[in-house]
Amino acid sequence: MEVLPAMKITALALAGALLLASASTSLAYNCPVQIKLAEDMIARAEKGKMTAESKTLLEDARKLLGEARAHHEGAKAKKDHDDAIRKAKLAQGLADEAMKLQQ
């Protein structure tokens, strides 16, 4: 089994998260739900056996989660909520990838 480089894994996770983010407009303004899901996934990933790659992915996920919170809390337009949801979903994707690396 070939281990994929961290950059390739990150790119795949981001691409998957972007697909999820653009898949449905019916999820508009559900920032708190997506932020909570990202928090939960990051917390679960932190409980696993950390590798250098998973640690890096989780750092990026936490950064995106913070940005998602900031977009939601300071939202003045639909775009701000969209940015919050997109970043929360990206954080979910990175946390999911970190969990897969821990197995």
C-alpha positions in Angstrom: 0.0 0.0 0.0 1.5 3.3 -1.1 1.3 6.2 1.4 0.2 9.4 -0.3 2.2 12.5 0.4 0.6 14.9 2.8 0.1 17.6 0.2 -1.8 15.2 -2.1 -4.0 14.0 0.8 -4.7 17.6 1.8 -5.6 18.5 -1.8 -8.0 15.5 -2.0 -9.6 16.4 1.3 -10.1 20.0 0.3 -11.5 19.0 -3.1 -14.0 16.7 -1.4 -15.0 19.3 1.1 -15.5 21.9 -1.7 -17.8 19.4 -3.5 -19.8 18.9 -0.3 -20.0 22.7 0.2 -21.3 23.4 -3.3 -23.6 20.4 -3.4 -26.6 22.0 -1.8 -27.8 25.5 -1.4 -30.5 24.3 1.0 -27.9 24.3 3.8 -27.7 28.1 3.8 -27.2 29.8 7.2 -26.6 26.5 9.0 -23.2 27.8 10.2 -23.6 26.7 13.8 -24.4 23.1 12.7 -21.4 22.9 10.4 -19.1 24.5 13.0 -20.3 22.0 15.7 -19.7 19.1 13.3 -16.2 20.3 12.6 -15.5 20.8 16.4 -16.7 17.2 17.1 -14.7 15.7 14.3 -11.5 17.6 15.4 -12.1 16.4 19.0 -12.5 12.8 17.8 -9.4 13.0 15.7 -7.4 14.4 18.6 -8.2 11.3 20.7 -6.5 9.1 18.1 -2.8 8.2 17.7 -1.2 11.3 16.3 1.2 11.1 13.4 3.1 14.0 11.9 0.7 14.2 9.0 -2.4 14.0 11.1 -1.1 16.6 13.5 -0.5 19.0 10.5 -4.0 18.3 9.2 -5.6 19.0 12.6 -3.6 22.3 12.9 -5.0 23.4 9.5 -8.5 22.2 10.5 -8.4 24.2 13.8 -7.3 27.3 11.8 -10.1 26.9 9.4 -12.6 26.4 12.2 -11.5 29.6 13.8 -12.0 31.4 10.5 -15.4 29.8 10.1 -16.4 31.1 13.6 -15.2 34.6 12.7 -17.1 34.7 9.4 -20.3 33.5 11.2 -20.0 35.9 14.2 -19.2 38.9 12.0 -21.6 38.0 9.2 -23.1 41.0 7.4 -24.2 39.3 4.2 -25.0 35.8 2.8 -21.4 35.6 1.5 -20.1 35.7 5.1 -22.3 32.8 6.1 -21.3 30.9 2.9 -17.7 31.5 3.8 -18.3 30.2 7.3 -20.0 27.0 6.1 -17.3 26.4 3.4 -14.5 26.7 6.0 -16.3 24.6 8.5 -16.7 21.9 5.9 -13.1 22.1 4.9 -12.2 21.7 8.5 -14.4 18.6 8.7 -12.7 17.2 5.6 -9.2 17.7 7.1 -10.2 16.2 10.5 -11.7 13.2 8.6 -8.5 12.7 6.7 -6.5 13.0 9.9 -8.6 10.2 11.4 -8.0 8.0 8.3 -4.2 8.5 8.7 -4.4 7.3 12.3 -5.8 3.9 11.4 
